[in-house]
């Protein structure tokens, strides 16, 4: 049975890149019938990944072609007022939101030799603070008796060390602590809160050598693709997942570390 999100409105952060997880989630939501708002921050993705500035517009066109209402918003999630400001924009365009996916992430490499206040703050603002602010703003505005969904993202830092990504690992670990702590209270408001760890997923950044190395550690013989995660997130957003909350789901295809 296919998942239906007809009549739902979703906000997905971090969908700048056409080959990214955020874009795949947006497409999957639209296919299931949800209206979709997504954020993008072109300056970061063009600098970090070499993404084309036209990719958010291309994604928006794809979503509209699926017959749903959609809007793309250029938005800086490092703003201290990100929660209120973004929901004001989305509600003005689409109306009240039923589903929030905090997918956006800031990521650079740093080790104990290079860690600084600046690197910690840059990761914290987008990864931890924005996730928390958006989650609580979503809950404050959610008026239905049930059916609210929040899906946040970790990156496997709870399963093993990331010595060359200390700021990133710290900020992603905070997302797990926040999500599991807030989920009981939000369950009483009819909102589930879960965390997805997508594991090794090729969103265009992996070299052929890395793909081969990681595939050797995955029993299915391949790395993950964004659509693998989008299917899980779409299910978590559906009515069928209404009994699942406060969980960290490691969707890694059996990945073996080491």
C-alpha positions as a Markdown table, in Angstrom:
| # | Residue | x | y | z |
|---|---|---|---|---|
| 1 | Unk | 0.0 | 0.0 | 0.0 |
| 2 | Unk | 1.4 | 3.4 | -1.0 |
| 3 | Unk | 1.8 | 6.1 | 1.6 |
| 4 | Unk | -0.6 | 9.0 | 1.3 |
| 5 | Unk | 0.1 | 12.6 | 2.5 |
| 6 | Unk | -2.8 | 14.1 | 0.7 |
| 7 | Unk | -4.1 | 17.2 | 2.5 |
| 8 | Unk | -0.8 | 17.7 | 4.4 |
| 9 | Unk | 1.6 | 20.6 | 4.2 |
| 10 | Unk | 5.3 | 20.0 | 4.8 |
| 11 | Unk | 8.4 | 22.1 | 5.4 |
| 12 | Unk | 11.7 | 20.6 | 4.5 |
| 13 | Unk | 14.9 | 22.6 | 5.2 |
| 14 | Unk | 18.1 | 22.2 | 3.2 |
| 15 | Unk | 17.0 | 21.3 | -0.3 |
| 16 | Unk | 19.4 | 23.3 | -2.4 |
| 17 | Unk | 20.9 | 20.4 | -4.3 |
| 18 | Unk | 19.0 | 18.4 | -6.8 |
| 19 | Unk | 21.0 | 15.2 | -5.8 |
| 20 | Unk | 20.6 | 15.8 | -2.1 |
| 21 | Unk | 18.5 | 14.1 | 0.6 |
| 22 | Unk | 16.4 | 17.2 | 1.0 |
| 23 | Unk | 15.4 | 17.3 | -2.6 |
| 24 | Unk | 14.6 | 13.6 | -2.6 |
| 25 | Unk | 12.3 | 14.1 | 0.4 |
| 26 | Unk | 10.5 | 17.0 | -1.3 |
| 27 | Unk | 9.9 | 14.9 | -4.4 |
| 28 | Unk | 8.7 | 11.9 | -2.3 |
| 29 | Unk | 6.3 | 14.1 | -0.3 |
| 30 | Unk | 4.9 | 15.7 | -3.5 |
| 31 | Unk | 4.4 | 12.2 | -5.0 |
| 32 | Unk | 2.4 | 11.3 | -1.9 |
| 33 | Unk | 0.2 | 14.3 | -2.3 |
| 34 | Unk | 1.6 | 16.8 | 0.2 |
| 35 | Unk | 2.1 | 20.5 | -0.5 |
| 36 | Unk | 5.8 | 21.3 | 0.1 |
| 37 | Unk | 7.8 | 24.3 | 1.2 |
| 38 | Unk | 11.6 | 24.0 | 1.2 |
| 39 | Unk | 14.5 | 26.1 | 2.1 |
| 40 | Unk | 17.8 | 26.6 | 0.3 |
| 41 | Unk | 20.9 | 28.6 | 1.0 |
| 42 | Unk | 22.7 | 28.9 | -2.4 |
| 43 | Unk | 25.8 | 30.6 | -1.1 |
| 44 | Unk | 26.7 | 27.6 | 1.1 |
| 45 | Unk | 26.0 | 24.9 | -1.5 |
| 46 | Unk | 27.7 | 26.6 | -4.4 |
| 47 | Unk | 30.8 | 27.1 | -2.2 |
| 48 | Unk | 30.7 | 23.7 | -0.5 |
| 49 | Unk | 29.5 | 21.4 | -3.3 |
| 50 | Unk | 29.7 | 23.5 | -6.5 |
| 51 | Unk | 26.0 | 23.3 | -6.9 |
| 52 | Unk | 24.3 | 25.3 | -9.7 |
| 53 | Unk | 22.4 | 28.3 | -8.5 |
| 54 | Unk | 19.4 | 27.1 | -10.7 |
| 55 | Unk | 18.9 | 23.9 | -8.7 |
| 56 | Unk | 16.3 | 25.1 | -6.2 |
| 57 | Unk | 14.2 | 26.6 | -9.1 |
| 58 | Unk | 14.5 | 23.2 | -10.9 |
| 59 | Unk | 13.3 | 21.4 | -7.8 |
| 60 | Unk | 10.4 | 23.8 | -7.4 |
| 61 | Unk | 9.3 | 23.2 | -11.0 |
| 62 | Unk | 9.5 | 19.4 | -10.5 |
| 63 | Unk | 7.2 | 19.6 | -7.4 |
| 64 | Unk | 4.7 | 21.8 | -9.2 |
| 65 | Unk | 4.6 | 19.4 | -12.1 |
| 66 | Unk | 3.4 | 16.8 | -9.6 |
| 67 | Unk | 0.3 | 18.8 | -9.1 |
| 68 | Unk | 0.9 | 20.1 | -5.5 |
| 69 | Unk | 1.4 | 23.6 | -4.1 |
| 70 | Unk | 5.1 | 24.3 | -3.6 |
| 71 | Unk | 7.4 | 27.1 | -2.6 |
| 72 | Unk | 11.1 | 27.5 | -2.3 |
| 73 | Unk | 12.5 | 30.0 | 0.1 |
| 74 | Unk | 16.1 | 31.3 | 0.3 |
| 75 | Unk | 16.7 | 31.4 | 4.0 |
| 76 | Unk | 19.6 | 31.7 | 6.4 |
| 77 | Unk | 19.0 | 29.2 | 9.2 |
| 78 | Unk | 21.8 | 30.7 | 11.3 |
| 79 | Unk | 19.5 | 33.6 | 12.2 |
| 80 | Unk | 18.5 | 33.7 | 15.9 |
| 81 | Unk | 14.9 | 34.3 | 14.8 |
| 82 | Unk | 14.9 | 31.5 | 12.3 |
| 83 | Unk | 11.9 | 29.7 | 13.9 |
| 84 | Unk | 9.4 | 32.5 | 13.9 |
| 85 | Unk | 10.6 | 34.1 | 10.6 |
| 86 | Unk | 10.6 | 30.9 | 8.6 |
| 87 | Unk | 7.2 | 29.8 | 9.7 |
| 88 | Unk | 5.7 | 33.2 | 9.1 |
| 89 | Unk | 7.0 | 33.0 | 5.5 |
| 90 | Unk | 5.7 | 29.4 | 4.9 |
| 91 | Unk | 2.3 | 30.0 | 6.4 |
| 92 | Unk | 1.8 | 33.1 | 4.3 |
| 93 | Unk | 2.5 | 31.0 | 1.2 |
| 94 | Unk | 1.0 | 27.6 | 2.0 |
| 95 | Unk | -0.9 | 27.8 | 5.3 |
| 96 | Unk | -0.3 | 25.9 | 8.6 |
| 97 | Unk | 2.4 | 23.1 | 8.5 |
| 98 | Unk | 1.7 | 19.5 | 9.5 |
| 99 | Unk | 5.1 | 18.0 | 8.8 |
| 100 | Unk | 8.6 | 19.5 | 9.6 |
| 101 | Unk | 11.8 | 17.9 | 8.3 |
| 102 | Unk | 15.0 | 19.5 | 9.7 |
| 103 | Unk | 17.4 | 18.3 | 7.1 |
| 104 | Unk | 19.6 | 21.3 | 6.6 |
| 105 | Unk | 23.2 | 21.0 | 7.9 |
| 106 | Unk | 26.4 | 23.0 | 8.1 |
| 107 | Unk | 29.4 | 20.8 | 7.7 |
| 108 | Unk | 33.2 | 21.3 | 7.6 |
| 109 | Unk | 36.2 | 19.3 | 8.8 |
| 110 | Unk | 37.9 | 20.2 | 12.0 |
| 111 | Unk | 40.0 | 18.2 | 14.5 |
| 112 | Unk | 41.3 | 19.0 | 17.9 |
| 113 | Unk | 44.1 | 20.9 | 16.3 |
| 114 | Unk | 41.8 | 23.2 | 14.4 |
| 115 | Unk | 38.7 | 23.4 | 16.6 |
| 116 | Unk | 37.8 | 27.0 | 17.4 |
| 117 | Unk | 34.9 | 29.0 | 18.8 |
| 118 | Unk | 34.0 | 30.1 | 15.2 |
| 119 | Unk | 33.8 | 26.5 | 13.9 |
| 120 | Unk | 31.7 | 25.3 | 16.9 |
| 121 | Unk | 29.4 | 28.3 | 16.6 |
| 122 | Unk | 28.9 | 27.9 | 12.8 |
| 123 | Unk | 27.8 | 24.3 | 13.3 |
| 124 | Unk | 25.7 | 24.9 | 16.4 |
| 125 | Unk | 23.7 | 27.7 | 14.8 |
| 126 | Unk | 22.4 | 25.8 | 11.8 |
| 127 | Unk | 22.5 | 22.2 | 13.0 |
| 128 | Unk | 21.5 | 22.3 | 16.7 |
| 129 | Unk | 19.9 | 25.7 | 17.3 |
| 130 | Unk | 17.8 | 26.0 | 14.1 |
| 131 | Unk | 16.6 | 22.4 | 14.6 |
| 132 | Unk | 15.4 | 23.2 | 18.1 |
| 133 | Unk | 13.9 | 26.6 | 17.3 |
| 134 | Unk | 12.0 | 25.2 | 14.3 |
| 135 | Unk | 10.8 | 22.2 | 16.2 |
| 136 | Unk | 9.3 | 24.3 | 19.1 |
| 137 | Unk | 7.9 | 26.9 | 16.8 |
| 138 | Unk | 6.2 | 24.1 | 14.8 |
| 139 | Unk | 4.7 | 22.8 | 18.1 |
| 140 | Unk | 3.5 | 26.2 | 19.3 |
| 141 | Unk | 1.6 | 26.7 | 16.0 |
| 142 | Unk | 0.3 | 23.2 | 15.6 |
| 143 | Unk | -3.5 | 23.3 | 16.3 |
| 144 | Unk | -4.7 | 19.8 | 15.2 |
| 145 | Unk | -5.4 | 17.1 | 17.7 |
| 146 | Unk | -3.0 | 14.6 | 16.1 |
| 147 | Unk | -1.0 | 14.0 | 13.0 |
| 148 | Unk | 1.9 | 16.4 | 13.6 |
| 149 | Unk | 5.3 | 15.1 | 12.5 |
| 150 | Unk | 8.9 | 16.3 | 13.1 |
| 151 | Unk | 11.8 | 14.4 | 11.5 |
| 152 | Unk | 15.3 | 15.5 | 12.5 |
| 153 | Unk | 18.6 | 14.3 | 11.2 |
| 154 | Unk | 21.7 | 12.9 | 12.9 |
| 155 | Unk | 24.7 | 11.5 | 11.1 |
| 156 | Unk | 25.8 | 8.4 | 13.0 |
| 157 | Unk | 28.1 | 10.2 | 15.5 |
| 158 | Unk | 26.3 | 8.3 | 18.3 |
| 159 | Unk | 27.6 | 5.0 | 16.8 |
| 160 | Unk | 31.3 | 5.8 | 16.4 |
| 161 | Unk | 33.9 | 8.6 | 16.6 |
| 162 | Unk | 34.2 | 11.3 | 14.0 |
| 163 | Unk | 37.7 | 12.8 | 15.0 |
| 164 | Unk | 37.9 | 14.9 | 11.9 |
| 165 | Unk | 34.5 | 16.4 | 12.3 |
| 166 | Unk | 34.3 | 17.5 | 15.9 |
| 167 | Unk | 32.1 | 20.5 | 15.6 |
| 168 | Unk | 29.7 | 18.6 | 13.3 |
| 169 | Unk | 29.6 | 15.6 | 15.6 |
| 170 | Unk | 28.9 | 17.8 | 18.6 |
| 171 | Unk | 26.1 | 19.6 | 16.9 |
| 172 | Unk | 24.5 | 16.5 | 15.5 |
| 173 | Unk | 24.7 | 14.8 | 18.9 |
| 174 | Unk | 22.8 | 17.7 | 20.4 |
| 175 | Unk | 20.0 | 17.0 | 17.9 |
| 176 | Unk | 19.5 | 13.5 | 19.3 |
| 177 | Unk | 19.6 | 14.8 | 22.9 |
| 178 | Unk | 17.1 | 17.5 | 22.1 |
| 179 | Unk | 14.7 | 15.3 | 20.1 |
| 180 | Unk | 14.5 | 12.5 | 22.6 |
| 181 | Unk | 14.0 | 15.0 | 25.4 |
| 182 | Unk | 11.2 | 17.0 | 23.7 |
| 183 | Unk | 9.3 | 14.1 | 22.2 |
| 184 | Unk | 7.3 | 13.1 | 25.3 |
| 185 | Unk | 5.8 | 16.5 | 25.8 |
| 186 | Unk | 5.0 | 17.0 | 22.1 |
| 187 | Unk | 3.4 | 13.5 | 22.0 |
| 188 | Unk | 0.7 | 15.0 | 24.2 |
| 189 | Unk | 0.1 | 17.6 | 21.5 |
| 190 | Unk | -0.4 | 14.9 | 18.8 |
| 191 | Unk | 3.2 | 15.4 | 17.4 |
| 192 | Unk | 5.7 | 12.7 | 16.9 |
| 193 | Unk | 9.4 | 13.5 | 16.9 |
| 194 | Unk | 12.0 | 11.1 | 15.5 |
| 195 | Unk | 15.6 | 11.3 | 14.3 |
| 196 | Unk | 17.0 | 9.6 | 11.2 |
| 197 | Unk | 20.6 | 8.7 | 10.7 |
| 198 | Unk | 21.0 | 8.1 | 6.9 |
| 199 | Unk | 24.4 | 6.4 | 7.1 |
| 200 | Unk | 26.7 | 6.4 | 4.0 |
| 201 | Unk | 24.6 | 8.1 | 1.4 |
| 202 | Unk | 26.0 | 9.3 | -1.9 |
| 203 | Unk | 24.7 | 12.8 | -2.6 |
| 204 | Unk | 27.4 | 13.6 | -5.1 |
| 205 | Unk | 30.3 | 14.2 | -2.7 |
| 206 | Unk | 31.7 | 10.6 | -2.7 |
| 207 | Unk | 34.7 | 9.8 | -4.9 |
| 208 | Unk | 34.6 | 6.5 | -6.8 |
| 209 | Unk | 37.2 | 5.1 | -4.5 |
| 210 | Unk | 35.2 | 6.0 | -1.4 |
| 211 | Unk | 32.1 | 4.4 | -2.9 |
| 212 | Unk | 33.9 | 1.1 | -3.5 |
| 213 | Unk | 35.4 | 1.2 | 0.0 |
| 214 | Unk | 32.1 | 1.9 | 1.7 |
| 215 | Unk | 30.2 | -0.7 | -0.5 |
| 216 | Unk | 32.6 | -3.3 | 0.8 |
| 217 | Unk | 31.3 | -2.6 | 4.3 |
| 218 | Unk | 27.6 | -2.7 | 3.4 |
| 219 | Unk | 26.1 | -6.2 | 3.1 |
| 220 | Unk | 23.8 | -5.1 | 0.2 |
| 221 | Unk | 26.9 | -4.2 | -1.8 |
| 222 | Unk | 26.1 | -0.5 | -2.4 |
| 223 | Unk | 26.0 | 2.8 | -0.6 |
| 224 | Unk | 22.8 | 4.5 | 0.1 |
| 225 | Unk | 21.0 | 6.9 | -2.2 |
| 226 | Unk | 18.8 | 9.8 | -1.3 |
| 227 | Unk | 15.7 | 8.0 | -2.3 |
| 228 | Unk | 16.4 | 5.3 | 0.4 |
| 229 | Unk | 16.1 | 8.0 | 3.1 |
| 230 | Unk | 13.2 | 9.8 | 1.4 |
| 231 | Unk | 11.1 | 6.6 | 1.6 |
| 232 | Unk | 11.7 | 6.3 | 5.3 |
| 233 | Unk | 11.0 | 9.9 | 6.0 |
| 234 | Unk | 7.8 | 9.8 | 4.0 |
| 235 | Unk | 6.6 | 6.8 | 6.0 |
| 236 | Unk | 7.5 | 8.6 | 9.3 |
| 237 | Unk | 5.4 | 11.5 | 8.1 |
| 238 | Unk | 2.4 | 9.4 | 7.4 |
| 239 | Unk | -0.5 | 8.2 | 9.6 |
| 240 | Unk | 1.0 | 4.7 | 9.6 |
| 241 | Unk | 3.9 | 5.9 | 11.8 |
| 242 | Unk | 1.7 | 7.6 | 14.4 |
| 243 | Unk | 2.9 | 5.2 | 17.2 |
| 244 | Unk | 6.6 | 5.9 | 16.6 |
| 245 | Unk | 8.2 | 8.7 | 18.5 |
| 246 | Unk | 11.4 | 9.6 | 20.4 |
| 247 | Unk | 13.4 | 7.2 | 18.3 |
| 248 | Unk | 16.7 | 7.4 | 16.5 |
| 249 | Unk | 16.4 | 5.3 | 13.4 |
| 250 | Unk | 19.7 | 4.2 | 11.9 |
| 251 | Unk | 18.9 | 3.7 | 8.2 |
| 252 | Unk | 22.3 | 2.5 | 7.1 |
| 253 | Unk | 21.8 | -0.7 | 5.1 |
| 254 | Unk | 23.7 | -2.8 | 7.7 |
| 255 | Unk | 26.8 | -0.6 | 7.5 |
| 256 | Unk | 29.8 | -2.1 | 9.4 |
| 257 | Unk | 32.2 | 0.5 | 10.9 |
| 258 | Unk | 35.9 | 0.0 | 11.2 |
